[in-house]
Amino acid sequence: MLALLHPRDHVRETFRQAKAIGVDSLPLVLLVATLSGSILAQQSGYQFTDLPLWIVGNAVAAGMLTELAPLLSAIIMAGRVGAGIGAELGTMKVTDQLDAMRTLGRDPVEELITPRVVAGAVMMVPIVVLANIAGIWSGWITGLAMLDMTTHEYVYGVQSYYHSAALIFSILKGVFFGVTITFIGCYVGLQAEGGAAGVGRTARNTVVAIIVALMVLDVVLAPLYKAVG
């Protein structure tokens, strides 16, 4: 945390990590969000047959904003970003590159960990917002194509649920998830040992640890929605 007091020392690396963590992950995140919105719209339409069709828009907005957009985005990031960070730092650990940095008077925490954690926290904000948009949009397309629903009905359903607290809650979850993914990836990576086999174990353990932490954090953050609202 003390490294955050000197942003000029790691701002260039932070931007580089922001591209690797956020921009490069965006296509896959948007694909999953689009499929999630479509599935949610279909299931809502098939199960709530006795209710007016605008309930589909309500269910899609509620599901994407409060749960699916931040959590599924984080799980994608866990597999793509978390494993990469763990393997990268694990390789540096087993090849003694971290010891070499310390010998040269360079701080591995400031140069390697801080940029990744900051980038993870910052980039999850646009990722979650865009995932929400993609999911709600795909739910609308699916409703028109498969549920004999009008645009007016879907928009009314989305508007009947949407409020600023839901979006704020979704973004806050994304920030917490981003910090969790990058921090655990760094921490587990720095514990690597045992050569190439150890790096492989580190990547696996990183993904497992992150997903478990995300689920626990999701439970812990649930009451925050009421507080934000």
C-alpha positions as CSV (number, residue, x, y, z in Angstrom):
1,M,0.0,0.0,0.0
2,L,2.9,2.4,0.7
3,A,3.8,2.1,-3.0
4,L,0.6,3.8,-3.9
5,L,2.0,7.0,-2.4
6,H,4.5,7.2,-5.2
7,P,2.4,6.7,-8.4
8,R,5.0,8.2,-10.7
9,D,7.3,5.2,-9.9
10,H,4.9,2.7,-11.5
11,V,2.4,4.6,-13.6
12,R,3.9,3.3,-16.9
13,E,3.7,-0.3,-15.8
14,T,0.2,0.3,-14.5
15,F,-0.9,1.4,-18.0
16,R,0.7,-1.6,-19.5
17,Q,-1.0,-3.9,-17.1
18,A,-4.3,-2.2,-17.6
19,K,-4.1,-3.1,-21.3
20,A,-3.2,-6.7,-20.6
21,I,-5.7,-7.1,-17.8
22,G,-8.7,-5.1,-19.1
23,V,-8.5,-4.3,-22.8
24,D,-7.2,-7.8,-23.9
25,S,-9.8,-9.5,-21.8
26,L,-12.8,-7.5,-23.0
27,P,-13.8,-9.6,-26.1
28,L,-14.1,-12.8,-24.0
29,V,-15.9,-11.0,-21.2
30,L,-18.4,-9.4,-23.6
31,L,-19.0,-12.8,-25.3
32,V,-19.8,-14.5,-22.0
33,A,-22.0,-11.5,-20.9
34,T,-23.9,-11.6,-24.2
35,L,-24.6,-15.3,-23.8
36,S,-25.6,-14.9,-20.2
37,G,-28.2,-12.2,-21.0
38,S,-29.6,-14.3,-23.8
39,I,-29.9,-17.4,-21.5
40,L,-31.4,-15.3,-18.7
41,A,-34.1,-13.9,-21.1
42,Q,-35.0,-17.3,-22.4
43,Q,-35.3,-18.9,-19.0
44,S,-37.3,-16.0,-17.7
45,G,-39.7,-16.1,-20.6
46,Y,-40.2,-19.9,-20.4
47,Q,-40.7,-20.0,-16.6
48,F,-42.8,-16.9,-15.9
49,T,-45.5,-17.9,-18.4
50,D,-48.3,-16.6,-16.2
51,L,-46.7,-13.2,-15.8
52,P,-46.6,-10.3,-18.3
53,L,-43.7,-10.3,-20.7
54,W,-42.1,-7.2,-19.3
55,I,-41.0,-9.3,-16.4
56,V,-38.3,-10.7,-18.7
57,G,-36.6,-7.2,-18.9
58,N,-36.9,-6.9,-15.2
59,A,-35.3,-10.3,-14.6
60,V,-32.5,-9.7,-17.0
61,A,-31.6,-6.3,-15.6
62,A,-31.8,-7.6,-12.0
63,G,-29.6,-10.7,-12.8
64,M,-27.0,-8.9,-14.8
65,L,-26.6,-5.8,-12.6
66,T,-26.6,-7.5,-9.2
67,E,-24.8,-10.8,-9.9
68,L,-24.0,-12.1,-13.4
69,A,-22.0,-9.2,-14.9
70,P,-19.6,-8.7,-12.0
71,L,-19.2,-12.3,-11.0
72,L,-18.9,-13.9,-14.5
73,S,-16.5,-11.2,-15.5
74,A,-14.4,-11.9,-12.5
75,I,-14.4,-15.6,-13.1
76,I,-13.3,-15.0,-16.7
77,M,-10.6,-12.7,-15.3
78,A,-9.5,-15.4,-12.8
79,G,-8.8,-17.9,-15.5
80,R,-7.2,-15.5,-17.9
81,V,-5.5,-12.9,-15.7
82,G,-5.1,-14.5,-12.4
83,A,-3.4,-17.6,-13.8
84,G,-1.2,-15.5,-16.0
85,I,-0.1,-13.3,-13.0
86,G,0.6,-16.4,-10.9
87,A,2.6,-18.1,-13.6
88,E,4.5,-15.0,-14.5
89,L,5.6,-14.1,-10.9
90,G,6.1,-17.8,-10.1
91,T,8.6,-18.1,-13.0
92,M,10.4,-15.0,-11.7
93,K,10.5,-16.5,-8.2
94,V,11.9,-19.9,-9.2
95,T,14.5,-18.4,-11.6
96,D,15.7,-16.0,-8.8
97,Q,14.8,-12.9,-10.8
98,L,13.1,-11.4,-7.7
99,D,16.3,-11.9,-5.7
100,A,18.2,-10.2,-8.4
101,M,15.8,-7.2,-8.3
102,R,16.3,-6.8,-4.6
103,T,20.1,-7.1,-5.0
104,L,19.9,-4.1,-7.5
105,G,17.9,-2.1,-4.9
106,R,14.6,-2.4,-6.8
107,D,11.4,-3.2,-4.9
108,P,9.4,-6.1,-6.4
109,V,6.3,-5.0,-4.6
110,E,6.3,-1.6,-6.1
111,E,7.4,-2.7,-9.6
112,L,5.4,-5.9,-10.0
113,I,2.5,-6.1,-7.5
114,T,1.2,-2.5,-7.2
115,P,0.7,-1.9,-10.9
116,R,-1.2,-5.2,-11.3
117,V,-3.5,-4.6,-8.3
118,V,-4.2,-1.0,-9.3
119,A,-4.9,-1.9,-12.9
120,G,-7.1,-4.8,-11.8
121,A,-9.2,-2.5,-9.6
122,V,-9.5,0.3,-12.2
123,M,-10.2,-1.8,-15.3
124,M,-13.0,-3.8,-13.7
125,V,-15.1,-0.7,-13.7
126,P,-15.5,-0.4,-17.5
127,I,-15.5,-4.1,-17.9
128,V,-18.5,-4.6,-15.5
129,V,-20.3,-1.6,-17.1
130,L,-19.9,-3.0,-20.6
131,A,-20.8,-6.5,-19.5
132,N,-24.1,-5.1,-18.1
133,I,-24.8,-3.4,-21.4
134,A,-24.0,-6.5,-23.4
135,G,-26.1,-8.7,-21.2
136,I,-29.2,-6.4,-21.2
137,W,-28.8,-5.8,-25.0
138,S,-28.6,-9.5,-25.8
139,G,-31.7,-10.1,-23.5
140,W,-33.6,-7.6,-25.6
141,I,-32.6,-9.3,-28.9
142,T,-33.5,-12.7,-27.5
143,G,-36.8,-11.4,-26.2
144,L,-37.7,-10.0,-29.6
145,A,-36.6,-13.1,-31.5
146,M,-37.8,-15.9,-29.4
147,L,-40.4,-14.7,-26.9
148,D,-42.8,-12.6,-29.1
149,M,-42.1,-9.6,-26.9
150,T,-42.1,-6.0,-28.0
151,T,-39.3,-3.5,-27.4
152,H,-41.6,-1.4,-25.3
153,E,-42.3,-4.3,-22.9
154,Y,-38.7,-5.1,-22.5
155,V,-37.6,-1.5,-21.9
156,Y,-40.5,-1.1,-19.4
157,G,-39.3,-4.2,-17.6
158,V,-35.7,-2.9,-17.4
159,Q,-36.8,0.5,-16.3
160,S,-39.0,-0.9,-13.6
161,Y,-36.0,-2.5,-12.0
162,Y,-33.1,-0.2,-12.8
163,H,-32.0,2.3,-10.2
164,S,-28.6,3.9,-9.6
165,A,-27.9,1.8,-6.5
166,A,-28.0,-1.4,-8.5
167,L,-25.3,0.0,-10.9
168,I,-23.2,1.4,-8.1
169,F,-23.4,-2.0,-6.4
170,S,-22.4,-3.8,-9.6
171,I,-19.4,-1.5,-10.0
172,L,-18.3,-1.8,-6.4
173,K,-18.4,-5.6,-6.7
174,G,-16.3,-5.4,-9.8
175,V,-13.7,-3.2,-8.0
176,F,-13.5,-5.6,-5.0
177,F,-13.2,-8.6,-7.4
178,G,-10.5,-6.9,-9.4
179,V,-8.4,-6.3,-6.4
180,T,-9.0,-9.9,-5.2
181,I,-8.0,-11.4,-8.5
182,T,-4.7,-9.5,-8.9
183,F,-3.7,-9.6,-5.3
184,I,-4.2,-13.4,-4.9
185,G,-2.5,-13.9,-8.3
186,C,0.5,-12.0,-7.0
187,Y,0.6,-13.6,-3.6
188,V,0.3,-17.2,-4.8
189,G,2.8,-16.5,-7.6
190,L,5.4,-15.3,-5.0
191,Q,5.0,-18.5,-3.1
192,A,6.1,-20.7,-6.1
193,E,8.9,-23.2,-5.8
194,G,10.0,-26.3,-7.5
195,G,11.0,-25.3,-11.0
196,A,8.8,-25.6,-14.0
197,A,6.4,-28.1,-12.2
198,G,6.1,-25.6,-9.4
199,V,5.0,-22.9,-11.9
200,G,2.3,-25.2,-13.2
201,R,1.0,-25.9,-9.7
202,T,1.1,-22.2,-9.0
203,A,-1.1,-21.4,-12.0
204,R,-3.6,-24.0,-11.0
205,N,-3.6,-23.0,-7.3
206,T,-4.1,-19.4,-8.3
207,V,-7.3,-20.0,-10.2
208,V,-8.7,-22.3,-7.5
209,A,-7.9,-19.8,-4.8
210,I,-9.3,-16.8,-6.7
211,I,-12.6,-18.6,-7.6
212,V,-13.1,-19.7,-3.9
213,A,-12.3,-16.2,-2.7
214,L,-14.7,-14.6,-5.3
215,M,-17.6,-16.8,-4.1
216,V,-16.9,-16.0,-0.4
217,L,-16.6,-12.3,-1.2
218,D,-19.8,-12.4,-3.2
219,V,-21.6,-13.7,-0.1
220,V,-20.0,-11.1,2.1
221,L,-20.8,-8.2,-0.2
222,A,-24.5,-9.2,-0.6
223,P,-25.7,-7.1,2.4
224,L,-23.9,-4.1,0.8
225,Y,-26.6,-3.9,-1.8
226,K,-29.1,-3.0,0.9
227,A,-26.7,-0.4,2.4
228,V,-26.1,1.2,-1.0
229,G,-29.8,1.3,-1.8
